[in-house]
């Protein structure tokens, strides 16, 4: 077995696989739990407006259309500031920038609880203040998700990213699972305390974890490999050598990002499958309520079921993709399954058991393709191009938050049935699956592809 001394040069020709695996486990255990907790807090703050809606609309005299516009205007602020935020993270470092994002969005998320008093203070309509706060929330959060994806690319070569991505993205269904139960309980148990509604207390209390995690990031996260005092010189050299090898042949110039057709293919895939996801996330509590359930606690418990199951399925799918090296079908098939699940959940909308069952199928399909998808930008882009490209993909793709939330509202206004918009969301997933199948094999790093474009394209060896 080699000694660690053999790693002292960044260009060491041979690697001890046991040493390498041990080092990557060390990195994962050091940074992934922090990022996972941050994303859980972020996602809770992003989608808890779906629970607040259950009581907020009547308290503030909002229509479903006002709610849908407020829920979706978040993504316009997110879209405008996404790429600049990611470039600033690349320039100033992840530690400071992620902490800044978390602290600022926590303040605005809590402020949503005081929409009516703030509207009075600034002499504007309550609905206008709701739109302003949601827009500001999007600005504050812009750059967090693509910033973390970029940050992971600072540490892991593309062939090791699948399981890392699934570990990070596990925060999404976990936060939705726990968030549903906690949000329902807070709205029910805190209602009337200090003269405030339950949804107000929910927004305030669920904003606190983001404040805490901002300080955890400052204390515990480091910007890159060189600044990691908990790594030895040999470990740093090996990690940097792997990244240097992995970046060979990737796009590194920002100007090339915006003209690359494969980047735009990834944008379209994200735009379509995220439309289905956000439509599901924002409206699932209302869809369950339409079956006749009125208790917010029961609604919270029922929304936990689809996301709890989806967490397990997502991890299993990512693990199998990682083991086999196949990614196209591991992303496309979940998209098609999500499509079928949404269609059947709408068809059986008035049967609680079947509706929740098929919402579970839909959530499992949608979430399972996410960690597979987010390994793809890193197979194309590196350095500043990765910062700009990942930011652009996520920025444009997340405009689906606008379409996903508005589709359901428009369908309800036109037909009188909230579930009819679900069929359109399902169509978006069908299109997404077709686009995934159109991804060139060379971009996926398939071993049987005879026309490689990138010399170090992604191959999914066991991490």
C-alpha positions in Angstrom: 0.0 0.0 0.0 1.2 3.5 -0.8 2.1 5.9 1.9 0.6 9.4 2.1 3.9 10.9 1.0 3.1 9.8 -2.5 0.3 12.4 -2.5 2.5 15.3 -1.8 2.5 16.5 -5.4 -0.6 17.6 -7.0 0.4 15.6 -10.1 0.9 12.4 -8.3 0.6 9.7 -11.0 -1.0 6.9 -8.9 -3.6 7.1 -6.2 -4.3 4.7 -3.3 -8.0 4.1 -3.7 -8.5 3.4 0.0 -6.9 6.7 1.0 -8.9 8.5 -1.7 -12.3 7.0 -0.5 -11.4 7.8 3.1 -10.6 11.4 2.2 -13.9 11.9 0.3 -15.8 10.4 3.2 -14.1 12.9 5.5 -15.1 15.8 3.2 -18.7 14.5 3.0 -19.1 14.2 6.7 -17.6 17.7 7.3 -19.6 19.8 4.8 -22.7 17.8 3.7 -24.6 17.9 7.1 -24.2 21.7 7.2 -25.5 22.1 3.6 -28.3 19.7 4.2 -29.5 21.6 7.3 -29.2 24.9 5.4 -31.3 23.6 2.5 -33.9 22.2 4.9 -34.3 25.6 6.5 -34.3 27.3 3.0 -37.0 25.0 1.6 -39.1 25.3 4.7 -39.1 29.1 4.3 -39.8 28.8 0.6 -42.9 26.5 0.6 -44.5 27.2 4.0 -46.6 29.8 2.2 -48.6 26.8 0.9 -49.7 26.0 4.4 -50.1 29.6 5.4 -52.5 29.9 2.5 -55.0 27.6 4.3 -55.9 30.4 6.8 -54.1 33.5 5.4 -56.4 34.0 2.5 -59.5 34.5 4.7 -57.6 36.7 7.3 -56.1 39.0 4.6 -59.1 38.7 2.2 -57.0 37.3 -0.6 -58.3 35.4 -3.5 -56.6 32.3 -4.9 -55.3 34.4 -7.8 -53.7 36.9 -5.4 -52.1 34.0 -3.5 -50.9 32.4 -6.8 -49.3 35.6 -8.0 -47.7 36.2 -4.6 -46.3 32.7 -4.5 -44.9 32.9 -8.0 -43.5 36.5 -7.9 -40.9 35.1 -5.6 -39.3 33.4 -8.6 -39.0 36.7 -10.6 -36.7 38.1 -7.9 -34.9 34.8 -7.8 -34.5 34.8 -11.6 -33.1 38.4 -11.8 -30.5 38.0 -9.1 -29.5 34.3 -9.6 -26.5 34.6 -11.9 -25.1 37.7 -10.2 -25.4 36.0 -6.8 -23.6 32.9 -8.0 -20.8 35.0 -9.5 -20.4 36.9 -6.3 -20.2 33.6 -4.4 -17.5 32.5 -6.8 -15.6 35.8 -6.2 -16.1 36.3 -2.4 -16.3 32.8 -1.2 -19.1 30.4 -0.2 -18.8 30.8 3.6 -19.7 34.5 3.7 -22.1 34.5 0.8 -24.2 31.5 1.9 -24.5 33.0 5.4 -25.6 36.3 3.9 -28.2 34.6 1.9 -29.6 32.7 4.8 -29.8 35.6 7.2 -31.5 38.0 4.7 -34.1 35.5 3.5 -34.9 34.6 7.1 -35.7 38.2 8.0 -38.0 38.6 4.9 -39.7 35.3 5.5 -40.6 36.3 9.0 -41.7 39.7 7.7 -44.4 38.0 5.6 -46.2 37.2 8.9 -46.6 41.0 9.3 -47.9 41.7 5.8 -51.0 43.6 7.0 -49.2 45.9 9.6 -46.4 46.6 7.1 -49.0 47.5 4.4 -50.6 50.0 6.8 -47.2 51.4 7.7 -46.2 52.0 4.1 -49.7 53.1 3.1 -50.2 50.5 0.3 -52.7 47.7 -0.4 -52.2 44.5 1.7 -51.9 42.4 -1.5 -49.2 44.8 -2.9 -47.2 44.4 0.3 -47.5 40.6 -0.1 -46.2 40.8 -3.6 -43.3 43.0 -2.5 -42.3 40.7 0.4 -42.4 37.6 -1.9 -40.3 39.4 -4.5 -37.7 40.5 -1.9 -37.7 36.9 -0.6 -36.7 35.7 -4.0 -33.9 38.3 -4.2 -32.6 37.3 -0.8 -32.6 33.6 -1.6 -31.2 33.9 -5.1 -28.0 32.0 -5.5 -28.3 29.6 -2.6 -29.2 26.4 -4.5 -26.9 27.0 -7.5 -24.3 28.3 -5.1 -24.3 25.0 -3.2 -24.1 23.0 -6.4 -21.1 25.1 -7.5 -19.6 24.7 -4.0 -19.9 20.9 -4.3 -18.1 21.2 -7.7 -15.2 22.8 -5.8 -14.7 19.6 -3.9 -15.9 16.6 -5.9 -15.1 15.4 -9.4 -18.2 14.7 -11.5 -18.0 10.9 -11.1 -18.4 11.3 -7.4 -21.3 13.7 -7.4 -24.4 11.6 -7.8 -24.6 10.3 -4.2 -23.4 13.6 -2.8 -26.2 15.4 -4.7 -28.8 12.9 -3.5 -27.5 13.4 0.1 -27.9 17.2 -0.3 -31.2 17.1 -2.1 -32.6 14.7 0.5 -33.2 18.0 2.5 -36.0 18.9 0.1 -38.4 16.0 0.7 -37.3 15.8 4.4 -38.1 19.5 4.9 -41.4 19.0 3.1 -42.2 15.9 5.2 -41.4 17.5 8.5 -42.6 20.9 7.4 -46.0 19.6 6.7 -46.4 18.1 10.1 -44.8 21.0 12.0 -46.6 23.7 10.0 -50.0 22.1 10.5 -49.3 21.7 14.3 -48.0 25.3 14.7 -51.0 26.8 12.8 -53.4 24.8 15.0 -51.7 25.1 18.4 -50.4 28.7 18.2 -53.6 30.3 16.8 -54.7 33.3 18.9 -51.5 33.6 21.1 -50.6 37.3 21.6 -53.5 38.1 19.2 -51.8 36.6 16.2 -53.1 33.9 13.8 -51.5 30.5 13.6 -50.1 31.1 10.2 -48.2 34.1 11.5 -46.6 32.2 14.3 -45.7 29.4 11.8 -43.8 31.9 9.5 -42.0 33.5 12.5 -41.0 30.2 14.1 -40.0 28.5 10.9 -37.7 31.5 10.0 -35.6 31.0 13.1 -33.6 27.9 11.9 -32.3 29.9 8.9 -30.9 32.6 11.3 -29.2 29.9 13.3 -27.7 28.2 10.3 -26.3 31.5 9.0 -24.0 31.6 12.1 -23.2 27.9 11.8 -22.1 28.4 8.2 -19.8 31.3 9.3 -18.3 29.1 12.1 -18.0 25.8 10.4 -17.8 26.1 6.6 -14.7 26.9 4.6 -14.5 28.4 1.1 -12.4 25.7 -0.7 -9.9 22.9 -0.3 -6.9 25.2 0.4 -8.7 26.8 3.4 -9.7 23.5 4.9 -7.6 23.3 8.0 -9.0 19.9 8.8 -7.4 18.4 5.7 -3.8 17.3 5.6 -1.4 18.4 2.8 -1.6 15.0 1.2 -5.4 15.0 1.2 -5.5 18.5 -0.3 -3.1 17.5 -3.0 -5.1 14.5 -4.0 -8.4 16.4 -4.0 -7.0 19.2 -6.1 -5.3 16.8 -8.6 -8.6 15.0 -9.1 -10.4 18.2 -9.8 -7.7 19.3 -12.2 -8.0 16.1 -14.2 -11.8 16.3 -14.1 -11.8 19.8 -15.5 -9.9 18.9 -18.7 -12.1 19.6 -21.7 -14.8 21.4 -19.9 -16.2 24.8 -20.8 -14.4 27.4 -18.7 -15.2 30.7 -20.5 -18.4 32.5 -19.4 -19.0 33.7 -23.0 -19.3 30.1 -24.2 -22.0 29.2 -21.6 -24.8 31.3 -23.2 -24.2 29.8 -26.7 -23.9 26.2 -25.7 -26.9 24.2 -26.9 -26.5 21.5 -24.3 -26.7 24.1 -21.5 -30.0 25.3 -23.0 -31.2 21.7 -23.2 -30.6 21.4 -19.4 -32.5 24.7 -19.0 -35.5 23.3 -20.8 -35.4 20.0 -18.8 -35.3 21.9 -15.5 -38.1 24.3 -16.6 -40.5 21.5 -17.4 -39.9 19.1 -14.5 -39.8 21.9 -12.0 -43.2 23.2 -13.2 -44.6 19.8 -12.1 -42.7 19.9 -8.8 -43.6 23.4 -7.8 -47.2 23.0 -8.8 -47.3 19.9 -6.5 -45.4 21.6 -3.6 -47.5 24.8 -3.6 -50.9 23.2 -4.0 -50.7 19.7 -2.4 -52.2 21.0 0.9 -55.1 22.5 -1.1 -55.5 19.4 -3.2 -55.8 17.3 0.0 -58.1 19.8 1.5 -60.4 19.5 -1.5 -61.0 15.8 -0.6 -62.9 17.0 2.5 -60.1 17.2 5.1 -60.4 20.5 7.1 -58.0 20.0 10.0 -54.6 21.6 9.3 -52.9 19.0 11.5 -54.4 16.2 9.5 -53.5 17.9 6.2 -49.9 18.3 7.5 -49.7 14.6 8.4 -51.1 13.6 5.0 -48.7 15.8 3.0 -45.8 14.1 5.0 -46.7 10.7 3.4 -45.8 11.5 -0.2 -42.5 13.3 0.7 -41.5 10.7 3.2 -41.8 7.9 0.7 -40.2 10.0 -2.0 -37.1 10.5 0.1 -36.4 6.8 0.2 -37.2 6.3 -3.5 -34.9 9.2 -4.4 -31.9 7.7 -2.5 -32.5 4.3 -4.0 -32.6 5.6 -7.5 -29.5 7.7 -7.1 -27.7 4.7 -5.5 -28.6 2.4 -8.4 -27.6 5.1 -11.0 -24.3 5.5 -9.2 -23.7 1.8 -9.2 -24.6 1.1 -12.9 -23.3 4.2 -14.4 -26.6 4.9 -16.3 -28.3 8.2 -15.9 -30.6 8.9 -18.8 -33.2 6.3 -17.9 -32.7 7.0 -14.2 -33.9 10.5 -14.9 -36.4 10.0 -17.7 -38.4 7.1 -16.1 -39.0 9.0 -12.9 -40.3 11.9 -15.0 -42.8 9.6 -16.7 -43.8 8.0 -13.4 -44.4 11.5 -11.9 -46.6 12.3 -14.9 -48.7 9.2 -14.4 -48.9 9.9 -10.7 -50.2 13.4 -11.2 -52.8 12.3 -13.7 -54.2 9.6 -11.5 -54.1 11.8 -8.4 -56.4 14.3 -10.2 -58.6 11.6 -11.6 -59.2 10.2 -8.1 -59.2 13.6 -6.5 -62.3 13.0 -4.4 -61.0 9.7 -3.0 -58.6 10.6 -0.2 -56.8 7.2 -0.1 -56.2 7.0 -3.8 -55.4 10.7 -4.1 -52.7 10.5 -1.5 -51.4 7.2 -3.0 -50.9 8.8 -6.4 -49.6 12.0 -5.0 -46.9 9.8 -3.4 -46.2 8.2 -6.8 -45.9 11.7 -8.3 -43.6 13.0 -5.6 -41.4 10.0 -5.8 -41.0 10.3 -9.6 -40.3 14.1 -9.6 -37.8 14.0 -6.7 -36.0 10.9 -8.0 -34.8 12.6 -11.1 -33.4 15.7 -9.3 -30.0 14.4 -8.0 -29.4 12.8 -11.4 -30.1 16.0 -13.2 -27.8 18.1 -11.1 -24.7 16.0 -11.9 -25.0 17.1 -15.5 -23.9 20.8 -15.4 -20.7 19.8 -13.7 -19.9 17.4 -16.6 -20.0 20.4 -19.0 -18.7 23.4 -17.1 -15.8 24.4 -14.8 -14.6 27.5 -13.0 -16.3 30.8 -13.7 -18.3 29.1 -16.5 -19.7 26.7 -13.9 -20.7 29.6 -11.7 -22.5 31.4 -14.5 -23.9 28.3 -16.2 -25.3 26.7 -13.0 -26.8 30.0 -12.0 -28.4 30.5 -15.4 -29.8 27.0 -15.6 -31.3 27.3 -12.1 -32.5 30.9 -12.7 -34.4 30.2 -15.9 -35.5 26.7 -14.7 -37.0 28.2 -11.6 -39.3 30.4 -13.5 -41.3 27.2 -13.4 -42.2 28.3 -9.9 -44.3 31.0 -11.6 -45.8 28.6 -14.1 -46.3 25.8 -11.6 -48.3 27.9 -9.2 -50.2 29.9 -11.8 -51.3 26.9 -13.8 -53.4 25.5 -11.0 -54.9 28.8 -10.1 -55.9 29.6 -13.7 -57.4 26.1 -14.1 -59.4 26.5 -11.0 -60.7 29.9 -12.2 -61.7 28.5 -15.6 -63.2 25.2 -14.6 -64.0 25.6 -10.9 -61.9 22.5 -10.0 -58.4 22.9 -8.5 -57.4 19.5 -9.7 -57.7 20.2 -13.4 -54.4 22.2 -13.4 -52.8 18.9 -12.3 -53.2 17.5 -15.8 -51.2 20.4 -17.3 -48.5 19.8 -14.7 -48.4 16.1 -15.7 -48.0 17.2 -19.3 -44.9 19.2 -18.3 -43.3 16.1 -16.8 -44.1 14.1 -20.0 -42.2 16.7 -22.0 -39.4 16.7 -19.5 -39.0 13.0 -19.8 -38.8 13.3 -23.6 -36.1 16.0 -23.4 -34.1 13.8 -21.0 -34.1 11.0 -23.5 -32.8 13.5 -26.1 -29.6 14.1 -24.1 -26.6 12.9 -26.1 -24.8 9.9 -24.7 -21.5 11.7 -24.9 -22.8 14.3 -22.5 -23.7 11.5 -20.1 -20.3 9.9 -20.3 -21.7 6.6 -21.4 -18.9 4.0 -21.8 -20.6 2.6 -25.0 -20.7 6.0 -26.7 -18.3 6.1 -29.6 -18.4 9.9 -30.0 -17.1 11.5 -26.8 -17.2 15.3 -26.8 -15.6 15.9 -23.4 -12.3 14.0 -22.7 -13.3 13.6 -19.0 -17.0 13.3 -19.4 -19.0 11.9 -16.5 -18.9 8.3 -15.6 -20.7 7.1 -12.6 -18.3 4.9 -10.7 -19.1 4.1 -7.2 -18.3 7.0 -5.0 
